[in-house]
Amino acid sequence: MLKQTTKALVSMTAAASLLGVASCEDEELTSCPTGDLLSHAGEACSDALSCSGGEVCCDDGTCFMTETCECIDGELQCVAAGVACPEPPSTVCPDDPFADATIVYEDGVSCEYGEECCCGQCSPSLVCSGTGEAGLACVNTDACFAPDCEQGLTECPSEALTAQAGAQCSGDFSCEGEEVCCPDGATCAVTELCECVDGEFICLVADIACPEPVETQCPDDPFADSSVVYEDGLRCEYGEECCCGECSPSLVCTGTGEAGLACFNTDFCLAPQCEQGLTECPDGSPSAQAGAECSGDFSCEGPEFCCPDGTTCAVTEGCECSDGEFICWAADILCPEPVETECPDQPFGDPNVTYADGLLCEYGQECCCGECHPSIQCFGTGQPGLACLYTDACLAPSCPPPLTECPDGKPGPFAGNACVGDFTCSGPQQCCPDGTTCWSDETCTCDGGQFVCSTTAFQCP
């Protein structure tokens, strides 16, 4: 719905005051001016003159003139009007067709609500249509108000049985739906059964109880969940017992195709009958022989382990023969945190990140006395987080007085200083070896209260 939202009558005095347009008593408008009509409001004109302009077009292609001027008593008087473009019509059906009658729906959009089923067919209870105007045009279908059904079903329908549930039927027959199978592919059953009872097609729906899926992976804890079914033949090993130079799992569990695992303790080292045992360091990791019998007096170290930085390395396991038993120890290596060499987007950074020692990060800017400085400076210390401080560069600046004339000597060092007035300065002249070609390589000017300098390069002939 279009609404004229603004109207303004611009008189000659108002136009001259508000728009800054000077009236011309010597010239008289005899034809419509081009461009902005309102800028000519109040000018002298011929009485028959009438103009319009300021065309505005909406998204739907509708266009309007927003400026109208007419010559009244020899003066061009103008009216300005605003336009409100209509909202685009909705193409989405609302949940409640009567909730908001102000919404405009696209002509031809169709919305259906409710359902009525009879004679083996179902229809919406209410059908609403968009007309391009506000609200929806709705009609009750009364699909089952006084149904005149034919004989109805006389045999099993070809489509899904439950879609015909409640339909009229005649005769004595029953129907079964299609077979449904579980994901295992072996468990299948019919889940739909319908029959004609007293002229009505009655249907029953049943769920199929699919077996629990079979787990094929060993659990971390074999006794955590006894309801899980594990694959028949699955073997899982836990713990380790080492003696006589050999190691074996402490617990072995197997799947049986039933819930839970069947487990037994190996007791591998309960009563070992070992030979002489180790007499020297074994190949590979010595801790793999931990607990084995040994003889002699010797010790072994495992291979060296290095952190991702490539510089921090250590031996993390060692063993020795003590009282006929190969005793081993293990230690963790403390790898340093990775060092960040780039400044974060925000000051202070992440307190958990280690920033490179000597890293300098600057944030913000404060400018005074012709110079600019960062507001915050942060430093990496090789420890987590950044050490930051506020520079307060311009908290109490002591700026030199503004220049009012050219300074002595080279003006370049005073670039950026404040200045007052309109003056230009040149630096000392430079001369080529020929003694005749000379120039000044610096020129400075007081421009807008700031002493601005430029340099000029010159190549001697």
C-alpha positions in Angstrom: 0.0 0.0 0.0 1.6 3.3 -1.1 1.6 6.2 1.4 2.6 9.8 0.8 4.8 10.3 3.9 6.2 13.8 3.5 4.9 17.0 2.0 6.6 20.4 2.0 5.5 23.6 0.4 8.6 25.7 -0.4 8.0 29.4 -0.7 10.5 31.8 -2.2 11.7 33.0 1.2 12.0 29.5 2.6 13.7 28.1 -0.5 16.3 30.9 -0.4 16.9 30.3 3.3 16.8 26.5 3.5 18.3 25.6 0.2 20.7 28.5 -0.2 19.3 29.5 -3.6 19.5 33.2 -4.6 16.4 34.6 -6.5 17.0 36.2 -9.8 14.6 39.1 -10.3 16.0 39.8 -13.8 15.3 36.4 -15.3 12.0 34.6 -15.5 11.6 30.8 -16.0 9.5 30.1 -19.1 10.2 26.3 -19.2 10.8 23.5 -16.7 14.4 23.5 -15.4 16.4 20.3 -15.5 17.9 18.5 -12.5 16.7 19.3 -9.0 13.4 21.2 -9.2 13.4 22.2 -5.5 16.6 24.2 -6.0 14.5 26.6 -8.3 11.8 27.1 -5.7 10.9 30.8 -5.3 12.3 31.9 -8.7 10.3 34.1 -11.0 8.3 32.3 -13.6 5.6 32.6 -16.2 2.1 31.7 -14.8 1.4 28.8 -17.2 4.5 26.8 -16.0 3.9 23.4 -14.3 6.7 20.9 -13.7 7.3 17.5 -12.1 10.5 15.5 -11.5 12.5 13.5 -9.0 11.3 10.1 -10.3 11.7 7.2 -7.8 11.1 3.6 -8.8 10.3 0.7 -6.4 11.6 -2.9 -6.7 8.2 -4.0 -8.3 8.7 -1.5 -11.2 6.2 1.1 -9.9 7.6 4.7 -10.3 6.5 7.9 -8.7 7.3 11.6 -9.1 8.4 13.1 -5.8 8.8 16.8 -6.9 6.0 19.0 -8.3 6.4 22.7 -9.0 3.8 25.2 -10.3 4.0 28.9 -11.1 1.6 30.8 -8.8 1.4 34.6 -9.0 4.7 34.7 -10.9 6.7 32.6 -8.3 7.7 29.0 -8.7 6.3 27.1 -5.7 7.2 23.4 -5.1 5.9 20.4 -3.2 8.1 17.4 -2.2 6.6 14.0 -1.5 8.1 10.8 -0.1 7.1 7.4 -1.2 7.0 4.1 0.6 7.5 1.1 -1.6 5.3 -1.9 -1.0 6.7 -4.9 0.8 7.2 -7.9 -1.6 4.4 -10.5 -1.2 5.1 -13.6 0.9 5.4 -17.0 -0.8 5.5 -19.0 2.5 2.4 -20.4 4.0 1.9 -19.4 7.7 1.3 -21.9 10.5 -2.0 -20.1 11.3 -3.8 -18.7 8.2 -5.8 -16.2 10.4 -3.0 -15.0 12.7 -2.1 -11.8 10.7 -4.5 -10.4 8.2 -2.1 -7.6 7.2 0.5 -9.8 5.4 0.3 -9.7 1.6 0.7 -13.1 0.0 1.7 -13.7 -3.6 -1.2 -14.2 -6.0 -1.6 -17.9 -6.6 0.2 -19.3 -3.5 -1.8 -22.2 -2.1 -1.8 -23.4 1.5 -3.5 -26.5 3.0 -4.4 -27.1 6.6 -5.9 -30.1 8.5 -6.9 -33.5 7.0 -10.2 -35.4 6.5 -10.2 -39.0 5.3 -13.1 -41.0 4.0 -13.9 -43.4 1.2 -10.2 -44.4 1.3 -9.0 -40.9 0.4 -7.7 -38.0 2.4 -8.1 -34.3 1.7 -7.1 -31.0 3.5 -9.8 -29.5 5.7 -9.0 -25.9 4.8 -7.5 -24.5 1.6 -6.2 -20.9 1.5 -5.0 -18.9 -1.5 -3.0 -15.7 -1.9 -4.6 -12.9 -4.0 -1.9 -10.3 -4.1 -3.8 -8.4 -1.4 -3.5 -8.5 2.4 -4.6 -11.8 4.1 -5.5 -15.2 2.6 -8.7 -16.3 0.9 -9.8 -19.5 2.7 -12.5 -22.1 2.2 -13.5 -25.2 4.2 -13.4 -28.2 1.9 -16.0 -30.2 3.8 -14.4 -33.2 2.1 -16.1 -35.7 4.4 -19.2 -33.7 5.3 -21.6 -36.1 3.4 -19.4 -38.6 1.6 -20.9 -40.6 -1.1 -18.5 -43.6 -1.2 -18.6 -46.3 -3.7 -18.2 -50.0 -2.7 -14.7 -49.4 -1.4 -11.9 -51.9 -1.3 -12.6 -55.5 -2.4 -9.0 -56.7 -2.4 -5.6 -55.8 -1.1 -4.4 -52.4 -2.4 -1.1 -52.3 -4.3 0.3 -49.3 -2.4 1.3 -49.1 1.3 -1.5 -50.8 3.3 -1.7 -48.3 6.1 -2.3 -45.4 3.6 -5.8 -47.0 3.1 -6.5 -47.5 6.9 -10.1 -46.5 7.6 -11.3 -46.9 4.0 -14.6 -48.6 3.3 -14.3 -52.2 2.1 -16.5 -55.2 1.3 -15.8 -58.9 1.5 -13.7 -61.0 3.8 -10.0 -60.6 3.0 -6.7 -59.7 4.8 -3.4 -58.2 3.6 0.2 -58.3 4.7 2.7 -55.5 4.0 6.2 -55.8 2.7 8.9 -57.5 4.7 11.2 -55.2 6.6 14.8 -56.4 7.4 17.2 -55.2 10.2 20.6 -53.8 9.3 22.2 -57.2 9.9 20.3 -58.5 6.8 19.3 -61.7 8.6 16.4 -60.6 10.8 13.2 -59.8 8.8 9.5 -59.6 9.6 6.2 -58.3 8.2 5.3 -55.1 10.2 1.9 -54.2 8.6 -1.3 -56.3 8.7 -4.8 -55.2 7.5 -8.2 -56.8 7.1 -11.7 -55.9 6.1 -13.9 -55.9 9.3 -17.6 -54.8 9.2 -17.0 -52.7 6.0 -13.9 -50.9 7.3 -10.2 -51.6 6.4 -8.5 -52.0 9.8 -4.7 -52.0 10.0 -2.2 -53.0 12.7 1.5 -51.9 12.7 4.2 -53.7 14.7 7.8 -52.9 15.3 10.6 -55.3 14.4 13.0 -56.1 17.3 16.4 -55.9 15.6 19.3 -57.7 17.4 22.0 -55.6 19.1 24.9 -54.8 16.7 28.0 -56.9 17.1 31.2 -55.1 18.3 34.3 -56.1 16.5 36.8 -53.9 18.5 38.3 -54.7 21.9 37.2 -52.4 24.7 39.7 -50.5 26.9 38.1 -52.2 30.0 36.9 -55.7 29.3 34.5 -55.6 32.3 33.1 -52.1 31.8 29.9 -53.1 30.0 28.7 -56.7 30.1 25.7 -56.0 27.8 27.7 -55.4 24.7 27.8 -58.3 22.2 31.3 -59.1 20.9 32.0 -60.9 17.6 32.5 -64.6 18.0 36.3 -65.4 18.0 37.4 -61.8 18.8 40.6 -62.0 20.9 41.6 -59.2 23.3 44.8 -59.1 25.4 45.4 -56.9 28.5 48.4 -56.3 30.8 51.8 -57.8 30.5 53.9 -60.3 32.5 57.6 -60.8 31.7 59.9 -63.5 32.9 62.7 -65.7 31.6 63.3 -63.1 28.9 59.8 -63.4 27.5 56.6 -61.4 27.9 52.9 -62.4 27.7 49.6 -60.8 28.3 48.2 -61.0 31.9 44.6 -61.4 30.7 43.1 -62.9 27.6 39.4 -62.3 26.6 37.4 -63.7 23.7 34.1 -62.9 22.1 31.5 -65.6 21.9 28.7 -63.9 19.9 26.9 -63.3 23.2 26.8 -60.4 25.6 30.1 -59.8 27.4 33.6 -61.3 27.0 34.9 -64.7 28.3 38.2 -63.8 30.1 41.0 -65.8 31.9 44.2 -64.9 33.7 47.3 -66.4 31.9 49.4 -66.6 35.1 52.4 -66.6 32.7 54.9 -65.8 35.5 53.2 -67.6 38.4 55.9 -70.3 38.6 58.4 -69.8 35.8 61.1 -72.4 35.1 63.8 -70.2 33.6 67.2 -71.0 32.3 70.3 -68.8 33.0 68.5 -65.8 31.6 70.1 -62.5 30.3 73.8 -62.1 30.5 74.1 -58.9 28.4 71.9 -56.0 27.1 69.1 -57.3 24.8 68.6 -55.8 21.3 66.0 -53.1 20.9 64.2 -51.6 23.9 65.6 -53.2 27.1 62.3 -52.6 29.1 60.7 -55.3 26.9 62.7 -57.8 29.0 61.8 -56.2 32.4 61.5 -58.9 35.1 63.5 -61.5 33.1 66.1 -63.6 34.9 69.7 -62.4 34.4 73.2 -63.2 35.6 76.2 -60.9 35.9 76.6 -57.2 36.7 75.5 -55.1 33.7 73.2 -52.2 33.0 71.5 -51.0 29.8 70.0 -47.8 28.4 67.2 -47.5 25.9 67.4 -45.4 22.7 67.5 -41.6 22.9 64.2 -39.8 22.4 64.0 -36.2 21.0 61.2 -33.6 21.3 59.7 -32.1 18.2 62.0 -29.0 18.5 64.9 -31.4 17.6 67.2 -30.0 20.4 65.8 -31.5 23.6 66.7 -35.2 23.8 67.0 -37.7 26.6 67.2 -41.4 27.4 63.8 -42.4 28.8 64.5 -46.0 30.0 67.2 -48.0 31.5 67.7 -51.5 33.0 70.2 -53.4 35.2 70.7 -56.9 36.4 70.1 -56.9 40.2 70.0 -60.1 42.3 69.3 -62.2 39.2 66.4 -60.1 38.0 66.4 -57.6 35.1 65.1 -54.4 36.7 64.0 -51.5 34.5 63.0 -47.9 35.0 61.3 -45.4 32.7 61.1 -41.6 32.7 59.2 -39.0 30.8 60.9 -36.3 28.8 59.6 -32.8 29.4 59.4 -31.2 26.0 59.4 -27.4 25.9 56.3 -25.6 24.7 56.4 -24.4 21.1 57.5 -20.8 20.8 55.4 -18.3 18.9 57.4 -15.8 16.8 54.4 -13.8 15.5 52.6 -11.0 17.3 49.0 -11.7 18.2 46.1 -9.5 16.9 45.3 -8.2 20.4 47.7 -6.9 23.1 48.6 -9.2 26.1 48.1 -12.2 23.8 47.2 -15.7 25.1 48.5 -16.3 28.6 49.0 -20.0 27.7 51.2 -19.3 24.6 55.0 -18.9 24.9 56.2 -16.0 22.8 59.8 -15.7 21.5 62.3 -13.9 23.8 62.9 -10.4 22.4 59.7 -10.4 20.3 58.4 -6.8 20.2 54.7 -6.1 19.5 53.2 -2.6 19.2 49.5 -1.7 19.3 47.5 1.6 18.9 49.0 5.0 18.1 49.4 8.3 19.9 50.5 11.4 18.0 51.8 14.7 19.5 54.5 17.3 18.7 54.5 16.1 15.1 55.5 12.5 16.0 53.5 9.3 16.5 54.2 6.5 19.0 52.5 3.2 19.8 50.0 3.2 22.7 51.0 -0.2 24.0 54.3 -2.2 23.7 54.4 -5.9 24.5 57.6 -8.0 24.7 58.1 -11.8 24.5 60.2 -13.2 27.4 60.4 -16.9 26.4 57.7 -17.6 29.0 53.9 -17.9 28.5 52.1 -14.7 27.8 53.4 -11.2 26.8 54.9 -8.5 29.1 53.0 -5.3 28.1 53.1 -1.6 29.1 51.3 1.5 28.2 53.7 4.0 26.7 51.7 7.2 27.7 53.7 8.8 24.9 51.3 11.8 24.8 50.2 11.9 28.4 52.1 15.2 29.1 53.9 16.1 25.9 56.5 18.9 25.9 56.2 20.2 22.4 58.4 22.9 20.9 56.7 26.2 20.1 55.2 26.5 16.6 57.5 27.9 13.8 56.7 31.4 12.6 59.6 31.7 10.2 62.2 29.5 8.5 64.6 27.9 11.1 68.4 28.4 10.9 70.3 25.8 8.9 68.6 22.8 7.3 64.8 23.0 7.7 64.3 19.2 7.2 64.9 18.3 10.9 61.9 20.4 11.8 59.5 18.5 9.5 56.2 17.7 11.3 56.5 20.6 13.8 53.6 22.9 14.3 53.8 26.2 12.5 51.9 29.5 12.1 51.7 31.6 8.9 52.3 31.1 5.2 56.0 30.7 4.4 58.3 28.4 2.5 62.0 27.5 3.3 64.8 26.0 1.3 67.9 24.2 2.6 71.5 25.1 1.8 72.4 24.9 -1.8 74.4 21.9 -3.1 76.8 22.5 -6.1 78.2 20.1 -8.6 82.0 19.9 -9.1 81.7 22.3 -12.2 80.8 25.0 -9.7 78.1 26.4 -11.9 75.2 23.9 -11.3 73.6 24.4 -7.9 70.3 23.4 -6.3 68.6 23.1 -2.9 67.7 19.5 -1.9 65.2 20.4 0.8 62.0 22.5 0.5 59.6 23.0 3.5 56.3 24.8 3.7 53.9 25.7 6.5 50.8 23.9 5.3 47.6 23.8 7.4 49.6 24.4 10.7 52.2 21.7 10.1 55.8 22.2 8.7 55.8 19.8 5.7 59.1 19.0 4.0 60.2 17.3 0.7 63.5 16.4 -0.8 64.8 16.7 -4.3 67.5 14.5 -5.9 69.6 16.1 -8.5 72.2 14.4 -10.8 75.2 16.5 -11.8 76.0 16.6 -15.5 
